[in-house]
Amino acid sequence: MAQWQEVQGLANPYLEQVHQLYASAALPMAVRQCLAAWIEDQDWRQAAEPLSSHARVLFHSLLALLSDRLGSPGLGDEDFMLKHNLRKARRDLQAEFEERPEQLANLVDNLLQDERRILRLGQAVGQGGGTVAPSTPPVSDRQQQIQQRLAEFRSALQEVKHTFRHLEEHQDSFDFFYKLHYQPGEDRTNDPHYAQQVQALQAKLQMLDRQRREVLAQLQQLLGRSETLRDFLQQELEAWQERQQRSCLGAPADTSLRPLEAWFTELGQGLFQLLQLLQALEDLRQKVTYKRDPLKAETPLLEQRLRELLSYLLRSAFVVEQQPCMASAGRRPLVLRTGSKFSARARLLVRLHDRSHRMEAKIHIDRDPPKIKGFRKFNILTSSSKTLLAGDNPQEGLVCDFQYLTLKEQKDSRTGKGSKGTSEGPLVVTEELHLITFTLAYAYHGLELELETSTLPFVIISNNNQLSSAWASILWLNMLSSDPRKEQQFFSKPPAAPWPLLAEVLSWQFQSVAERGLSQQHLLMLGKKLFGSKPSPESTLAWHKFSKEGSSVFSFWAWLDAILGLLQEHLKQLWKAGLILGFVSRKQEQRLLRSCRAGTFLIRFSESVLGGVTCTWVEHPEGGPPVFQAVDPYTAADLAHLALPDIIRDYQMLAEENVPENPLRFLYPGTARDEAFGPYYSRRQEGDLLEQQKYLKQRLIHVSSR
């Protein structure tokens, strides 16, 4: 099914996310709907690369298709509004992207990625039962509190502006009255009206003093509200960072920054307006002041407090939106290979900046490296700085998007060579953690700051055969560390993992690879394999038992990761449909099949062959106990030539009389083989018997002998 069709079938909460996605995008939903199939068939990521001519080709193709659609007789009078929207969209897209079609390619590529993210979330929630625990948090009370407090903040800000305008008017009146009736140096003691004028002037001064104190009190209260709101936003940001961390491990989590960006921006706008208000108060004080003027003592303190609040807000608002990830890594970020391209992106959630100021973003790798013997050093070969231009589309926000980055290890000055993937220190390469730091020179309304944020720690490898071990390190670190940015020496003494937490993370791996997590029965078998018996909630597993120790051939993680690779490449649909029982011990499979009719089979993963899957079936000979048969495990090399459903359909067992038969009749617990696997059989091309054939038709089948 096409992606756009699947999106339209989502539940309302996820459809609302799609509507929000396109509400703030330069590509209207009407265009997405009209050209859905064509849009999904194009390679927008390749078109978005610098100096790519493909972007302009796609841009003009899109405009031409819209023109054809507008002239199509299929759009009748009842589609008048759709015609209007498409015509406007075509005009707007041409005006916006005529000179920069690669930005349109990047926009569409990001929209398609966001759609897939929302689709995965919606489908994961719809399927339920596969995951150990729900990972997408419900709408929280804190989010409602933020909305409510922002509304109160807006109202209070309007009140203080209103009070300030009254103060301005009264000060102008006082100033005029003072200059009109009070002439210093003149002797007006005989003037009968002078005493009344002085008394009136004194009354106006007292009123001016009260209004100044009222404005200052409102500002004090508003700053208090702002600090509380800032704390709520900080908590929500920390929750988002936790979701992002879990998402990096494969958990189905919503990592959209749009709500936070809107909240941070609104609070930032309000605080900068307060800063301007304080500066206006200082202007009033310069024009009129007096003894015990409250502005003289309190305004500097309020401004200092406000600037500290703004600085804190802006520094918190600079976040890593996309963790370092290679384009070929799929669902496994934070593992980088030297010489391979990767990307990372930071975002400033407060969408306010001075367009006359050159806002430069830079990236640094291992800016403050840990003091570990043999710790490798790397250079970023491509550009490590980027200027955010004033003409950037405001809908895209303030983004520092670094793409097509590559790393190269620094040569050892003593040998002139790099370490070639080995570490001289106590840590192996796949346990050595590195960081990228973003810095941003920010300026707005006289406030200048250098903002800084860091990625999660990542592992740098030089060979693909290190990828599995590196991913194990990323899992262990982010599973057990709440603030991994401060733990580059984490693997000097890695802590043990509680079994309930490890079980959840293992389930996420299957959820992200094959869209179905692990059941409690799966986890029970894995727990017994790790601990030797049924684990308890208090059971913990040491790092070396997870990633290094195991059978004489491979570790537990190497065995499990090979199964994940097999699922991703060859068995995804079967696993997702629940046709593979998967993790079943030999003893358990016999218990399950013993009471089933002859020919009942199940599919499980091999425990002795790395990345292997096998079928076990039961036979009931006359006058004897049940007999259990299992075929040699199929590996990725086998399944690359013949898909598992076709193997099951055509599998033959030679009896004593050399008569072939298929012993696989019913999928456990009792579903007919063709009913279960029929939708996944490859289509056979049957030849015409009357047509003269040069060769006889042939097909591959698997045959076993008793």
C-alpha positions, 0 to 999 in steps of 0.5 A, a space after each residue: 500500500 502507498 504511504 499516503 494511503 496508509 497515512 490516511 488510515 491512521 487514528 485521529 490523534 495521528 492524523 492530527 499530527 499529519 495536519 500539523 505537519 503540513 499546516 506549517 510546511 511550504 508544501 500544501 497538503 493538496 499537492 501531497 494528495 494530488 501527486 501522492 504516487 509520483 512524490 513517493 516514487 522520486 529520490 528526494 534525498 539524492 536531489 537535495 545533495 549540494 550541486 545536484 541537477 536532479 533537484 531542478 528536474 524534479 522541481 519543473 516536473 512537479 510544476 508540469 504535473 500540477 499544470 496537467 492536473 489543473 487542465 484535467 477534465 477529471 476536475 469538474 465544477 464541483 472541484 472549484 476550490 481544489 483547483 483554486 488551491 492547486 493553482 495558488 500552490 503552484 504559483 507559491 512553489 514557483 515563487 519560493 523555490 525557483 532559485 533554490 530547488 534543492 530546498 524543495 527537495 530537502 523539504 519534501 524528503 523531510 516531510 516524507 520522513 516525518 510521515 513515516 515516523 508518525 505512521 510507525 507510531 500509529 501502527 505500533 499503537 494499533 498493533 499493541 501486544 508486541 511491545 513490553 511496555 508503551 513507550 509513547 507518553 500520553 498528553 501530560 498534565 505538565 503540557 496542559 500547565 504550560 498551555 495554561 501558564 502561557 495564556 496567563 503570561 500573555 494576559 499579564 504581559 498585556 496588563 503591564 503594557 497597559 499600565 506602562 502606557 498610563 504611566 507614560 501619559 501621566 509622566 508627560 502630563 506631569 512634565 508639561 505641568 512642571 515646565 509650565 508652572 514651576 520656574 526655578 529661581 523666581 520669587 513667587 511667594 506673593 503669587 496667590 495661586 503658587 501654593 495651589 500649583 505646588 500642591 497640585 504638582 506634588 499630587 501629580 508626583 505622588 501619582 507618578 511614583 505610585 504608577 512607577 511602583 505599580 509597573 515595577 510590581 507587575 514586572 516582578 510578578 511577571 518575571 516570577 511567572 516566567 521563571 515558573 514557566 521556564 522550569 515547566 519548559 525545562 522539564 518538558 525538554 528533558 522529557 523530550 530528550 529522554 524520548 529522543 534517547 529511547 528513540 535512538 535505541 529503537 523505541 516507538 516515541 514521538 520526537 517532534 519538536 514543534 510544540 516545544 519550539 512554539 512554547 519556547 518561542 512564545 516565552 522568548 518573545 514575551 521576555 524580549 518585550 519585557 526587556 524593551 519595556 525595562 529599557 523604556 522605563 529607563 528612558 522615562 527615568 532619564 527624563 524625570 527623576 526625584 528622590 527615592 525614585 524606585 526606578 533608579 534602584 529596582 530597574 537595574 536589578 530587574 534587567 539583570 534578572 531578566 537577562 539571566 532568565 533569557 540567557 538560561 532559556 536560550 541556552 536550554 533551547 539549543 538542542 540536537 534535533 538529529 543525532 549523528 547518523 550515517 545514511 546507510 545505518 538505517 535505524 542505528 544512529 550513533 555509530 559512525 565509520 571513518 570515511 563514510 558520510 554522516 549528518 547531524 542537526 541542531 535547532 534553536 527552539 526560540 525562533 528569534 534572531 537579528 537578521 543583520 547579525 551573522 549567526 555562525 554555527 560551528 561543530 567540534 569533535 571531542 572538544 574536551 576529550 577524556 584523559 584516557 590513554 590511547 584515546 583516538 583523535 579525529 578531524 572533520 574533513 568537510 566544512 565545520 561551520 555554517 552561517 544561518 542566512 537571514 533569508 532562510 525560510 522562517 517555517 524551517 526554524 533556526 536550524 544548524 543542519 550539517 550534512 555529508 560530514 566525514 571523519 578521519 583519524 589523526 595520525 600518531 605523531 610518533 609513527 605517522 599512522 593512525 591506530 587502524 581500528 585498535 586502541 592502545 588504551 584500556 578501552 577497545 574501539 567499540 567502547 570508546 565514546 566520542 562527542 560532537 559539540 555545536 556552538 552558535 553565535 547568537 544575537 537579538 535586541 542587544 543580547 549576544 551569547 554563544 550557545 552550545 549543545 552536544 550530541 549523545 556519545 557515539 562510537 567510531 569504527 573503521 570496518 563494518 564487522 565492528 558495527 554489531 559490537 558498536 551498537 551493543 555499546 550504544 544500547 548499554 550506555 543509553 539504557 543505563 545512563 540518564 546523562 550519557 554526555 558526561 560519561 565518556 569513560 562509561 566503559 571503564 567500569 560499565 554497570 550491570 543492567 536490570 533484567 526488566 530494563 534490558 528486556 524492554 530494550 531488546 524488544 525495541 530492537 525487534 519493534 524497530 527492525 520488523 515492527 513487532 516486539 518481543 512477547 513475554 514468552 520470547 523474553 522468558 526464553 531469552 532470560 533463561 538463556 542469559 541467566 540459566 533459569 527464569 529471571 526475577 525483576 531483581 536479576 542483573 546482567 553484566 556487560 561482558 556476559 551480554 556482549 563478550 561471553 557466551 558459547 565458544 563461538 559467539 556471544 549472546 548479543 552476536 547471536 541475537 543481532 544476527 537474528 535481527 539481521 535475518 529478520 530485516 533482510 528476509 523474514 520481516 513480514 513473517 515475523 510481523 504477522 506472527 508466523 514465526 514463533 522464534 525463541 523456543 527451546 528444544 524442550 519447549 517445542 516438543 512440549 508444544 507439538 506433542 499433542 498436535 496432529 501429525 504434520 504440525 510445525 513451528 518456526 524457531 531461531 537456531 541456537 547453534 547457528 549464527 543467524 539461522 532459522 529452522 522448522 520443527 514438526 511432529 510425527 505420530 508413528 503407529 504404536 510409538 511415542 511422537 517423533 520430532 523432526 527438524 531441518 538444518 537451519 536456513 541462513 541468510 545465504 540460503 534465503 537469498 536464493 529461495 524465500 522461506 514461504 516458498 521453501 515451506 510450500 515446496 519442501 519434500 521429505 523422501 520416504 523409504 520408497 523414495 516417494 517425496 512428500 511435504 511433511 509441513 501441513 499445519 502451522 502451530 497450533 493448527 492453521 493450514 500451511 497454505 492458509 498461513 503462508 499463501 499470501 507470501 508465496 512467490 507467483 509461479 509462471 506456468 507455461 502453456 503446454 501447447 507452446 513449443 518450449 526450448 527448455 523445460 521449466 524448473 524451480 528450486 525446492 529443498 529436499 531432505 532424506 530420512 
